[in-house]
């Protein structure tokens, strides 16, 4: 059944999903000043710093009546920005109602993701356009940052957890149909650019200000270079759902890593990537071209069990999602706070590099870095408070507590 788009989609602050998880509603901060934290700024880490919030924004100086909050021994970092997310909290962005989607969004917010692009999966065109319309309303209200279409324009050779029966070549007319259905809120389309119509579709996306992402692809190195020259600027979950790097057939991975125009997505959950592959990506792309994503499905923040991803049945066991039929990895159950903690404690990345991959880089790619992605005066008061072990203790979005810290 197509969603009813006639009525305004409820805002998360007044939705049933919000009411179930935070009965008292959002807690407005008004004017605050955080004191004593290790603050990650665009210029680096500042110890014992103060950060002022006035209303919904980060302020240059504290308001004269600002409430002081002692956060010594904690980190303050920007809210996370997730480019690629299919759901969470038991709710799917690919087929759910407005209430479902808001529930999933809130689940990820409690883990520090203050900006989120909702991703679809392969489906028939009627289903995708209907869901795009629903998601665009939520984007218009500010609940999500836009829509990412992952499929159906992908390679059957690298389909992963997508229904092969619903795959199709990237016909620019059909790509345009999805863009139009999102009513200006389409942010990214993942496609296999080597397929017939692939390069023309990339050019169409660029013309309409939509990111063209290379993924679920069987392209050669040369074909990938051609797609980048046509305007593709994103590697969808690099290393996954594409040919492995070879010394005689370098494939898409080499082309995507070596080109400074490309931002590479990485799923840092310990399942999708070996730590050495992550280090390889950071070494060759540099810290300013990596974006950590979740590629989360509805099991994220919810638990093991059986789920549907589009029309396909998925079993989640010990936090790893795999198709019931065939056993292919089917997205993740990752939240970005876990990706961050793993990056700095297991992968031993500098905190500044991990923050860039989770906040500044994806914000810049989406063209919203004037509002989010770093802790600078005038930007939205989106921030994450972490203890010394990098565990989330507080989350603020636009000056309101999503998770209010319990401090001495």
C-alpha positions as CSV (number, residue, x, y, z in Angstrom):
1,X,0.0,0.0,0.0
2,X,1.4,3.4,-0.9
3,X,1.8,5.8,2.0
4,X,-0.7,8.6,2.5
5,X,1.1,11.8,1.5
6,X,-1.9,14.0,1.9
7,X,-1.4,14.8,5.6
8,X,1.7,16.3,7.1
9,X,4.1,13.7,8.5
10,X,4.4,14.1,12.2
11,X,7.5,15.8,13.6
12,X,9.6,13.5,15.8
13,X,9.2,15.7,18.8
14,X,5.5,15.0,18.8
15,X,5.5,11.6,17.3
16,X,4.4,8.3,19.0
17,X,8.0,7.0,18.4
18,X,9.4,9.9,20.5
19,X,6.7,9.5,23.2
20,X,7.6,5.9,23.7
21,X,11.3,6.5,24.1
22,X,11.4,9.9,25.9
23,X,8.0,10.4,27.6
24,X,8.9,13.9,28.8
25,X,9.7,15.1,25.2
26,X,12.9,16.9,24.1
27,X,14.7,18.9,26.7
28,X,15.6,22.4,25.5
29,X,19.0,23.7,26.7
30,X,18.5,27.4,26.3
31,X,21.9,28.9,27.2
32,X,24.7,26.7,28.4
33,X,28.5,26.7,28.6
34,X,30.4,23.4,28.8
35,X,33.6,23.8,30.8
36,X,36.7,21.6,31.1
37,X,36.2,19.1,28.3
38,X,38.7,18.0,25.6
39,X,37.0,19.6,22.6
40,X,37.7,18.5,19.1
41,X,37.7,21.6,16.9
42,X,38.6,22.1,13.2
43,X,42.0,23.3,14.4
44,X,42.6,20.3,16.6
45,X,42.1,19.2,20.1
46,X,41.8,21.8,22.9
47,X,42.1,20.6,26.5
48,X,40.1,22.2,29.2
49,X,38.1,24.3,26.8
50,X,34.7,25.8,27.1
51,X,31.9,25.6,24.5
52,X,28.9,27.9,24.6
53,X,25.4,27.1,23.4
54,X,22.8,29.8,22.9
55,X,19.4,28.5,21.8
56,X,19.9,26.1,18.9
57,X,23.4,27.3,18.0
58,X,27.0,27.2,19.1
59,X,27.9,30.7,20.4
60,X,31.1,32.7,20.2
61,X,30.8,33.6,23.9
62,X,28.7,32.4,26.7
63,X,25.4,34.2,27.4
64,X,25.7,36.2,30.7
65,X,23.0,33.9,32.2
66,X,24.3,30.7,30.8
67,X,24.2,27.6,32.9
68,X,27.6,26.1,33.5
69,X,28.1,22.4,33.0
70,X,31.4,20.9,34.3
71,X,32.5,18.2,31.9
72,X,36.1,17.7,33.0
73,X,37.3,14.2,32.0
74,X,35.0,14.1,29.0
75,X,35.3,14.7,25.2
76,X,33.1,17.0,23.2
77,X,32.9,16.2,19.5
78,X,30.5,17.2,16.7
79,X,27.3,15.2,16.1
80,X,27.8,12.4,13.6
81,X,26.6,12.6,10.0
82,X,25.6,9.3,8.4
83,X,25.4,9.2,4.6
84,X,24.1,5.6,4.3
85,X,21.5,4.2,6.7
86,X,18.6,1.8,6.1
87,X,17.0,1.8,9.6
88,X,17.3,1.0,13.2
89,X,15.4,0.4,16.4
90,X,13.4,-2.3,14.7
91,X,12.2,0.1,12.1
92,X,13.0,0.2,8.3
93,X,13.5,3.3,6.2
94,X,13.0,1.2,3.1
95,X,9.4,0.2,3.7
96,X,8.3,1.7,7.0
97,X,5.6,4.3,7.8
98,X,6.5,7.8,9.0
99,X,6.3,6.6,12.6
100,X,8.6,3.7,11.8
101,X,11.1,6.0,10.2
102,X,11.1,8.5,13.0
103,X,11.6,5.7,15.5
104,X,14.7,4.5,13.6
105,X,16.0,8.1,13.3
106,X,15.6,8.5,17.0
107,X,17.5,5.3,17.8
108,X,20.5,6.5,15.8
109,X,20.3,9.9,17.4
110,X,20.7,8.3,20.9
111,X,24.0,6.9,19.6
112,X,25.2,10.4,18.4
113,X,24.0,10.5,14.8
114,X,22.4,14.0,14.7
115,X,22.3,14.1,10.9
116,X,21.1,11.1,8.8
117,X,20.4,10.4,5.2
118,X,17.8,7.6,4.8
119,X,18.7,4.9,2.3
120,X,16.4,2.7,0.3
121,X,17.1,-0.7,-1.1
122,X,16.2,-2.3,-4.5
123,X,12.5,-2.5,-5.2
124,X,10.1,-2.0,-8.0
125,X,9.8,1.6,-9.3
126,X,6.3,2.2,-7.8
127,X,7.5,1.2,-4.3
128,X,10.6,3.3,-4.6
129,X,8.9,6.4,-5.8
130,X,6.2,6.1,-3.1
131,X,8.8,5.7,-0.3
132,X,10.8,8.6,-1.8
133,X,7.8,10.8,-1.4
134,X,7.4,9.8,2.2
135,X,11.1,10.3,3.0
136,X,11.1,13.7,1.2
137,X,8.4,14.9,3.6
138,X,10.5,14.0,6.5
139,X,13.5,15.7,4.9
140,X,11.4,18.9,4.4
141,X,10.6,18.8,8.1
142,X,14.2,18.5,9.0
143,X,14.0,15.0,10.5
144,X,16.4,13.5,8.0
145,X,19.0,15.1,5.7
146,X,17.7,13.6,2.5
147,X,17.3,10.4,0.5
148,X,19.9,7.9,-0.8
149,X,18.8,5.4,-3.4
150,X,20.9,2.2,-3.2
151,X,19.6,0.2,-6.2
152,X,18.0,-0.9,-8.4
153,X,20.6,0.2,-10.8
154,X,23.4,-2.2,-9.7
155,X,25.2,-5.2,-11.0
156,X,23.7,-8.7,-10.6
157,X,27.3,-9.9,-10.2
158,X,27.7,-7.8,-7.1
159,X,24.1,-7.6,-5.8
160,X,24.8,-8.4,-2.2
161,X,21.5,-8.2,-0.2
162,X,19.5,-6.9,-3.1
163,X,16.8,-8.8,-5.0
164,X,18.2,-9.9,-8.4
165,X,14.8,-10.1,-9.9
166,X,14.3,-6.4,-9.3
167,X,17.6,-5.1,-10.7
168,X,17.7,-3.1,-13.8
169,X,20.2,-1.1,-15.9
170,X,20.5,2.6,-15.0
171,X,18.1,4.1,-17.6
172,X,18.5,7.9,-17.2
173,X,14.7,8.3,-17.5
174,X,14.1,6.0,-14.6
175,X,16.9,7.6,-12.6
176,X,15.2,11.0,-13.2
177,X,11.9,9.4,-12.0
178,X,13.4,8.7,-8.6
179,X,15.0,12.1,-8.4
180,X,11.6,13.7,-9.1
181,X,9.8,11.5,-6.6
182,X,12.2,12.8,-3.9
183,X,11.1,16.4,-4.7
184,X,14.6,18.0,-4.4
185,X,15.6,15.9,-1.4
186,X,17.5,13.2,-3.3
187,X,21.1,13.3,-2.0
188,X,22.8,10.3,-3.6
189,X,22.2,7.4,-5.9
190,X,24.4,4.3,-5.9
191,X,24.8,2.6,-9.3
192,X,27.0,0.3,-11.3
193,X,28.3,2.7,-13.8
194,X,29.6,0.1,-16.2
195,X,26.1,-1.0,-17.0
196,X,24.3,0.4,-20.1
197,X,23.2,3.9,-19.4
198,X,25.5,4.2,-16.4
199,X,27.6,7.1,-17.5
200,X,24.7,9.0,-18.9
201,X,23.0,8.5,-15.5
202,X,26.0,9.9,-13.7
203,X,25.9,13.0,-15.8
204,X,22.2,13.4,-15.2
205,X,22.8,13.1,-11.4
206,X,25.5,15.7,-11.5
207,X,23.3,18.0,-13.5
208,X,20.6,17.8,-10.8
209,X,23.0,18.3,-7.9
210,X,22.7,14.6,-6.7
211,X,25.8,12.6,-5.7
212,X,26.6,9.8,-8.0
213,X,28.1,6.9,-6.0
214,X,29.8,3.9,-7.5
215,X,28.8,0.7,-5.7
216,X,27.6,-2.9,-6.1
217,X,29.7,-2.7,-9.3
218,X,31.7,-5.2,-11.4
219,X,33.6,-2.4,-13.2
220,X,37.2,-2.5,-14.3
221,X,39.7,0.1,-13.3
222,X,39.3,1.8,-16.6
223,X,35.5,1.9,-16.4
224,X,35.7,3.3,-12.9
225,X,38.1,6.1,-14.0
226,X,35.6,6.9,-16.8
227,X,32.8,7.2,-14.3
228,X,34.8,9.4,-12.0
229,X,35.6,11.7,-15.0
230,X,31.8,11.8,-15.8
231,X,31.2,13.1,-12.3
232,X,30.9,10.2,-9.8
233,X,32.3,11.3,-6.4
234,X,31.5,8.6,-3.9
235,X,32.5,5.0,-3.3
236,X,29.6,3.1,-1.7
237,X,31.0,1.0,1.2
238,X,34.5,0.7,-0.4
239,X,35.8,-2.9,-0.7
240,X,32.4,-4.4,-0.3
241,X,30.2,-5.5,-3.3
242,X,33.0,-4.8,-5.8
243,X,35.9,-6.8,-7.3
244,X,38.9,-7.3,-5.1
245,X,42.1,-5.3,-5.7
246,X,44.4,-7.3,-8.0
247,X,48.0,-6.7,-9.1
248,X,47.1,-7.1,-12.8
249,X,43.4,-6.1,-12.5
250,X,43.4,-3.2,-10.0
251,X,39.6,-2.8,-10.4
252,X,37.5,-0.1,-9.0
253,X,39.1,0.0,-5.5
254,X,42.4,1.4,-6.9
255,X,40.6,4.0,-9.1
256,X,38.4,5.1,-6.2
257,X,41.3,5.4,-3.7
258,X,43.7,7.2,-5.9
259,X,41.4,10.0,-7.2
260,X,41.2,13.0,-4.9
261,X,37.7,13.8,-6.2
262,X,36.2,10.7,-4.5
263,X,35.0,10.3,-1.0
264,X,35.1,6.6,0.2
265,X,32.5,5.2,2.5
266,X,33.8,2.6,5.1
267,X,31.7,0.4,7.4
268,X,33.9,0.1,10.5
269,X,32.1,-2.7,12.4
270,X,34.9,-5.3,12.4
271,X,32.9,-7.5,10.0
272,X,32.8,-5.6,6.7
273,X,36.5,-4.7,6.8
274,X,39.8,-6.1,8.1
275,X,41.6,-3.4,10.1
276,X,44.4,-3.4,7.5
277,X,41.9,-2.6,4.7
278,X,40.8,0.4,6.8
279,X,44.3,1.6,7.2
280,X,44.9,1.1,3.5
281,X,42.0,3.4,2.7
282,X,43.1,6.1,5.2
283,X,46.7,5.9,3.9
284,X,45.8,6.3,0.2
285,X,42.7,8.5,0.4
286,X,43.8,10.6,3.3
287,X,41.7,11.4,6.4
288,X,39.8,14.1,4.5
289,X,38.3,11.7,2.0
290,X,36.9,9.0,4.2
291,X,33.4,8.9,5.5
292,X,32.3,6.3,8.1
293,X,28.8,5.0,7.5
294,X,26.6,2.4,9.2
295,X,24.8,0.9,6.2
296,X,22.5,-0.1,9.2
297,X,19.3,-2.1,8.8
298,X,16.4,-2.1,11.2
299,X,18.2,-4.5,13.7
300,X,20.6,-1.7,14.6
301,X,20.0,-0.9,18.3
302,X,17.4,-3.6,18.5
303,X,18.8,-7.1,18.6
304,X,19.2,-10.5,16.9
305,X,16.4,-12.2,15.1
306,X,14.7,-12.4,11.7
307,X,14.1,-9.3,9.6
308,X,13.2,-8.2,6.1
309,X,15.5,-6.0,4.0
310,X,13.3,-5.1,1.1
311,X,11.8,-8.4,0.0
312,X,14.7,-10.5,1.3
313,X,14.7,-12.3,4.7
314,X,17.7,-11.5,6.9
315,X,18.9,-13.3,10.0
316,X,20.9,-11.3,12.6
317,X,23.0,-13.4,14.9
318,X,25.5,-12.0,17.3
319,X,25.0,-8.6,15.7
320,X,25.9,-9.8,12.2
321,X,23.2,-9.6,9.5
322,X,23.2,-12.2,6.7
323,X,20.7,-13.2,4.1
324,X,18.8,-16.4,5.1
325,X,19.2,-17.6,1.5
326,X,22.8,-17.5,0.4
327,X,24.4,-16.0,3.5
328,X,25.5,-12.7,2.0
329,X,26.2,-9.9,4.5
330,X,23.0,-7.8,4.6
331,X,23.9,-4.3,5.8
332,X,25.0,-4.0,9.4
333,X,23.7,-3.4,12.9
334,X,26.3,-0.7,13.5
335,X,25.7,2.6,15.2
336,X,28.3,5.4,14.6
337,X,29.3,5.7,18.2
338,X,30.6,2.1,17.9
339,X,32.4,3.0,14.6
340,X,34.1,5.9,16.4
341,X,35.1,3.9,19.4
342,X,36.5,1.1,17.3
343,X,38.4,3.6,15.1
344,X,40.3,5.1,18.1
345,X,40.6,2.1,20.4
346,X,41.1,-0.8,17.9
347,X,42.3,0.9,14.7
348,X,44.3,3.5,16.6
349,X,43.3,6.3,14.4
350,X,43.9,9.8,15.8
351,X,40.7,11.2,17.3
352,X,40.8,14.1,14.9
353,X,40.8,11.8,11.9
354,X,37.9,9.7,13.3
355,X,35.9,12.8,14.0
356,X,36.5,14.1,10.4
357,X,35.3,10.7,9.0
358,X,32.2,10.8,11.1
359,X,31.3,14.5,10.9
360,X,33.2,17.0,8.8
361,X,33.8,14.9,5.7
362,X,30.2,13.7,5.2
363,X,28.8,17.1,6.0
364,X,31.0,18.7,3.4
365,X,30.1,16.0,0.8
366,X,26.4,16.7,1.4
367,X,26.9,20.5,1.1
368,X,25.7,21.2,4.7
369,X,29.0,21.9,6.3
370,X,27.9,25.5,6.9
371,X,25.5,24.2,9.5
372,X,26.8,20.9,10.8
373,X,29.9,18.7,11.0
374,X,32.1,20.8,13.3
375,X,31.9,22.7,16.6
376,X,32.1,26.3,15.4
377,X,30.2,29.4,16.4
378,X,27.0,29.9,14.3
379,X,26.6,26.2,13.5
380,X,23.8,24.0,14.9
381,X,24.4,22.9,18.5
382,X,24.9,19.3,17.5
383,X,27.3,17.6,19.7
384,X,28.3,14.3,21.4
385,X,29.6,14.1,25.0
386,X,31.9,11.1,25.6
387,X,33.7,9.8,28.7
388,X,37.4,9.0,28.8
389,X,36.6,5.5,27.4
390,X,34.8,7.1,24.4
391,X,31.4,5.9,25.6
392,X,28.4,8.2,24.8
393,X,27.2,10.1,27.8
394,X,25.2,12.8,26.2
395,X,23.8,13.8,22.8
396,X,22.5,17.3,21.8
397,X,20.8,18.2,18.6
398,X,20.0,21.8,17.7
399,X,20.3,22.8,21.3
400,X,18.0,20.1,22.7
401,X,19.1,17.0,24.6
402,X,18.5,13.7,22.9
403,X,20.4,12.0,25.7
404,X,20.8,14.2,28.7
405,X,24.1,13.5,30.6
406,X,24.0,12.4,34.2
407,X,26.9,14.4,35.6
408,X,28.1,14.9,39.2
